């Protein structure tokens, strides 16, 4: 008999960090528990924004007690500045997971697209429609960052074999 695993998926960003919480009974049986975003104000100093992401995510972890924190890894495209900012938000996310002593799994955008749609070059709307389908939701989760976080959680649910000893 498999154990139910609670997974908190994260789509990191300094302006908006998406999060999605699911349970996984098996690779074919997952359920959405909640999702939303952590928003920071662009006029705040970066260190305050990073602190806010860390604090709110730590509160989410303490409140929901996930077994696994699934995080999308940074994808470098043409905008290096954006990638660096996302990397800093990701650092806050990884630190929150580490300090909470929960298992952390990381997935590239390609891995997420492959796991959720079966196609590594899937468009954002295709991933979001599959999130809706796989979690048996009435509509695509909004905002996009929350839907992306749920996709990361689903990827973890589809690929994780068990929990590591912490």
N, C-alpha and C positions, 0 to 999 in steps of 0.2 A: 504494500500500500504506500503510495507516494504522499509525501508531506506537502501541505499547502505552503507556498512560498509567496511572501509579500515583496513586491518589487517597486521601487521608486525610481522612475525614469526621469532624466534631466536633460534638457536642451539648454546649455549655458549661453548666457549673453549678458553684457553689462547693462543694457537698457531693459531687456526682458529676459528672464530665465524661466523657461517653461518647465513644469513638473506634472507628472502623471503617476498615479498610484494604482497598481493592479494586483490581483492575486492570481497565482498560477497553481492549478491543481494538477494539470498535466500539460504537455506541449500543445495539446489541442483543446484545452479548457482553461480559458483565462477570463477574468471579470474585472471591469473598471470599477474602482472604488471612488476615485476623485481625481480632479485635475484643475490646474489654474496656472497663474504666472506670478513671479516676483518681479515687480517693476521698480526701477530706480529712476531718479530725476537726472536728466542730462546736465543740469546746472550744478549738481553736487560735485564735490571733489571725487576723483576716481576711488581714492581709499575709503571714502564714506560709502560709495556704491558697493564696493567689494565687501565691506563690513556688513552692510545691509543684506546682501545675498547670503553671506555666511550665517548671520544671525537668524534670518527667516528660514533658511534651509535646516539649520540645527533645530529650530522649533518644530518644523515639519517632521523631522526624523524622530524627535522625542515624543511627539504627539501620536504618530502613526506606527512607530516601531517596525520599519521595513527590515527584511532579512538581507536585501541586496540593494545597493545603489548603482543603477545603470546610467552611465554618462556617455554622451556623444563626444567623441574626440574632435580636436580642432582640425579643420580642413583648410589648408592653405590654397587660396585661389589667387586672383590678381590683386586683391586688396589686403596687403600685409598689415596695415594699421588695424583693420577690423579683426583679422585673425589674432593679432596680439591682444586686443581688448577681450575677445572671447577666451583666449588662453588665460587671462588674468581672472575672469569670472570662473572658469573651469578650476583654477587653483583654489578658489574659495569653496567650490563644490567638493573637490577632492579632500580638502582639509576638514570640512564638516563631516564627511563620511568617515574619514580616518579617526577623528576625535570621538565620533560616536561608536567606533569599533564595529562597523558593519562591513560586510563584504562589498568590494567595489569592482564592477565590471565595466570595461570601456569598449565602445563600438564606433567604427568609422561610419560616415554617411553611406558609403558603399555597402557595408555590412547591414545597415538598417534597411536600405532599399531592397537588397537581396532577400533578407529574411521576411520582410513584410509583403513585398510584391512579387518576389521571384525574379526581378529584373533590376540590375545595378544602375541603370540609367533612367529609372522611373522618375516621372515628374512629381513635384510636391503634391499636386491634387490627387495623383494616383495613390501615393502613400497614405494620404489622409482618408481617401475612400476605403482603403483596405483596413485602416485603423477602425473605422466605423463598422465595417463588416466583421472583422475578427473579434471585436469586443461586443458585437451585437447591440450597437448604439442606434438611437433613432436618427441622429444627425452627426455630421462631422464636428468634432470638438473645435471650439474657438476659444481664444485666438490660435493662430497657426503654431506658435511656440509650444502651446500646451499639447496640441495634436502631435507635434514632433516628439515631445517628451514621452507621450504614450507609445509612439512608434519605437522609441529606444527601449522602453519597458517591455514591449511585446517581443522585440528582438532578443532581449535577455530571457524572457519566458520561453521562447522557441529554442534557444541554444544552450541554456544552462542545464547541466546534468545534476547538479546538487550543490550544497553549500560547503564551502571550505571551512576548515577548523580555524577559528580566529585566535 
